[in-house]
Amino acid sequence: MNAVERLMIPGRVVIITGGAGLLGRKHAEAVIEGGGIPALLDIADEYLSRARETLSEKYPGKKVECQKADITDRQQVETVGNVLLEKYGHIDGLINNAANNPKVEGTSENMKPIRFENFPMYMWMNDLAVGLTGAFVCSQVFGAIMAENKRGGVILNISSDLGIIAPDQRIYRREGLPDDEQTVKPVTYSVIKHGLIGLTKYLATYWAERGVRANALCPGGVFNGQNDEFLTKLTNLIPLGRMANVDEYKSTVLYMLSDASSYMTGSTLIVDGGRTCW
Ligand SMILES: NC(=O)c1ccc[n+]([C@@H]2O[C@H](COP(=O)([O-])OP(=O)(O)OC[C@H]3O[C@@H](n4cnc5c(N)ncnc54)[C@H](O)[C@@H]3O)[C@@H](O)[C@H]2O)c1
């Protein structure tokens, strides 16, 4: 096989947690374009239907699995595993992508003006449940299936540039507001994204002999209509001078899922326009 052919993943079933979200749908596109079958696993029914519609329109005739499940609930995750195994006989990849993503442009619960000193316990528990416990549960259930399977498999943990560096809280500040009304990037984001890199190294060494590779991808922020003041502050911190386009991680994701990365395990791949260099 030549270098380009090694990027293909024909018939491989890849589970994508949070698959109906902004980047989850793009990971699904990468899987389809590589010849694989994406299995979108998401808690949000309506997002799942929309994602199925969009993907079917863009890739007519291609298989797309959509499964509603809460990844913090092991039983629901096991059910998804059984459904997919019964239908396809194998699971070949897992992208741990779901998170309570704190969005600057939206009204995420955990992106309100809450200072670290007052960050509520329920929010800490809730964020960690999705971002870390969910990745742990899915790795246990789907990773075990891949480890028992002679085909092996790949786990790809979606961390962040903020899995490498601390958030620069100055970019979230709004002129003229007192400290207690300023939004800060939640502490849970740092803890989860650093934690996923730890999970990656653990899984990579634990399952190396069983043919399951595990790697982490650290994407930088994706442009999604953020306000100009924020954009200017953020892009000043990025050597390439801009946020990522939503399509810009697809090729990296396919590379990490495919045999093109067959000698890569336990690695943390940073794709952030250079932000973490500064
Ligand atoms: N968007 C960015 O700029 C960016 C940058 C770096 C890293 N990331 C990371 O990439 C990943 C995807 O980000 P996104 O922007 O697509 O987020 P998103 O909010 O659009 O998608 C997250 C998805 O996870 C789902 N989800 C939440 N809780 C769940 C649960 N308990 N069980 C199953 N599904 C659940 C949501 O319904 C949603 O569809 C996240 O881990 C995020 O931290 C995003």
Ligand as a Chemical Component Dictionary entry (heavy atoms), coordinates in Angstrom:
data_LIG
# 
_chem_comp.id                   LIG 
_chem_comp.type                 NON-POLYMER 
_chem_comp.pdbx_formal_charge   0 
_chem_comp.three_letter_code    LIG 
# 
loop_
_chem_comp_atom.comp_id 
_chem_comp_atom.atom_id 
_chem_comp_atom.alt_atom_id 
_chem_comp_atom.type_symbol 
_chem_comp_atom.charge 
_chem_comp_atom.model_Cartn_x 
_chem_comp_atom.model_Cartn_y 
_chem_comp_atom.model_Cartn_z 
_chem_comp_atom.pdbx_ordinal 
LIG N1  N1  N 0  -14.973 23.933 19.077 1  
LIG C1  C1  C 0  -13.728 24.275 19.398 2  
LIG O1  O1  O 0  -13.266 25.392 19.126 3  
LIG C2  C2  C 0  -12.832 23.269 20.087 4  
LIG C3  C3  C 0  -11.469 23.548 20.249 5  
LIG C4  C4  C 0  -10.648 22.627 20.884 6  
LIG C5  C5  C 0  -11.204 21.452 21.376 7  
LIG N2  N2  N 1  -12.528 21.214 21.213 8  
LIG C6  C6  C 0  -13.088 19.976 21.750 9  
LIG O2  O2  O 0  -13.686 19.271 20.689 10 
LIG C7  C7  C 0  -14.803 18.527 21.186 11 
LIG C8  C8  C 0  -16.052 18.858 20.363 12 
LIG O3  O3  O 0  -16.301 20.257 20.459 13 
LIG P1  P1  P 0  -17.563 20.927 19.757 14 
LIG O4  O4  O 0  -17.234 22.342 19.546 15 
LIG O5  O5  O -1 -17.991 20.091 18.612 16 
LIG O6  O6  O 0  -18.649 20.822 20.923 17 
LIG P2  P2  P 0  -20.245 20.737 20.802 18 
LIG O7  O7  O 0  -20.768 21.349 22.060 19 
LIG O8  O8  O 0  -20.714 21.295 19.500 20 
LIG O9  O9  O 0  -20.525 19.182 20.816 21 
LIG C9  C9  C 0  -20.499 18.405 21.974 22 
LIG C10 C10 C 0  -21.536 17.318 21.820 23 
LIG O10 O10 O 0  -21.456 16.455 22.979 24 
LIG C11 C11 C 0  -22.775 16.033 23.274 25 
LIG N3  N3  N 0  -22.859 15.556 24.659 26 
LIG C12 C12 C 0  -22.834 16.307 25.786 27 
LIG N4  N4  N 0  -22.984 15.528 26.867 28 
LIG C13 C13 C 0  -23.114 14.256 26.421 29 
LIG C14 C14 C 0  -23.318 13.009 27.070 30 
LIG N5  N5  N 0  -23.434 12.917 28.404 31 
LIG N6  N6  N 0  -23.412 11.888 26.302 32 
LIG C15 C15 C 0  -23.328 11.969 24.944 33 
LIG N7  N7  N 0  -23.127 13.128 24.287 34 
LIG C16 C16 C 0  -23.030 14.260 25.011 35 
LIG C17 C17 C 0  -23.622 17.272 23.020 36 
LIG O11 O11 O 0  -25.000 16.954 22.855 37 
LIG C18 C18 C 0  -22.976 17.853 21.766 38 
LIG O12 O12 O 0  -23.623 17.393 20.580 39 
LIG C19 C19 C 0  -14.931 18.895 22.658 40 
LIG O13 O13 O 0  -14.268 17.923 23.435 41 
LIG C20 C20 C 0  -14.211 20.211 22.734 42 
LIG O14 O14 O 0  -13.734 20.496 24.022 43 
LIG C21 C21 C 0  -13.370 22.095 20.586 44 
# 
loop_
_chem_comp_bond.comp_id 
_chem_comp_bond.atom_id_1 
_chem_comp_bond.atom_id_2 
_chem_comp_bond.value_order 
_chem_comp_bond.pdbx_ordinal 
LIG N1  C1  SING 1  
LIG C1  O1  DOUB 2  
LIG C1  C2  SING 3  
LIG C2  C3  SING 4  
LIG C2  C21 DOUB 5  
LIG C3  C4  DOUB 6  
LIG C4  C5  SING 7  
LIG C5  N2  DOUB 8  
LIG N2  C6  SING 9  
LIG N2  C21 SING 10 
LIG C6  O2  SING 11 
LIG C6  C20 SING 12 
LIG O2  C7  SING 13 
LIG C7  C8  SING 14 
LIG C7  C19 SING 15 
LIG C8  O3  SING 16 
LIG O3  P1  SING 17 
LIG P1  O4  DOUB 18 
LIG P1  O5  SING 19 
LIG P1  O6  SING 20 
LIG O6  P2  SING 21 
LIG P2  O7  DOUB 22 
LIG P2  O8  SING 23 
LIG P2  O9  SING 24 
LIG O9  C9  SING 25 
LIG C9  C10 SING 26 
LIG C10 O10 SING 27 
LIG C10 C18 SING 28 
LIG O10 C11 SING 29 
LIG C11 N3  SING 30 
LIG C11 C17 SING 31 
LIG N3  C12 SING 32 
LIG N3  C16 SING 33 
LIG C12 N4  DOUB 34 
LIG N4  C13 SING 35 
LIG C13 C14 SING 36 
LIG C13 C16 DOUB 37 
LIG C14 N5  SING 38 
LIG C14 N6  DOUB 39 
LIG N6  C15 SING 40 
LIG C15 N7  DOUB 41 
LIG N7  C16 SING 42 
LIG C17 O11 SING 43 
LIG C17 C18 SING 44 
LIG C18 O12 SING 45 
LIG C19 O13 SING 46 
LIG C19 C20 SING 47 
LIG C20 O14 SING 48 
# 
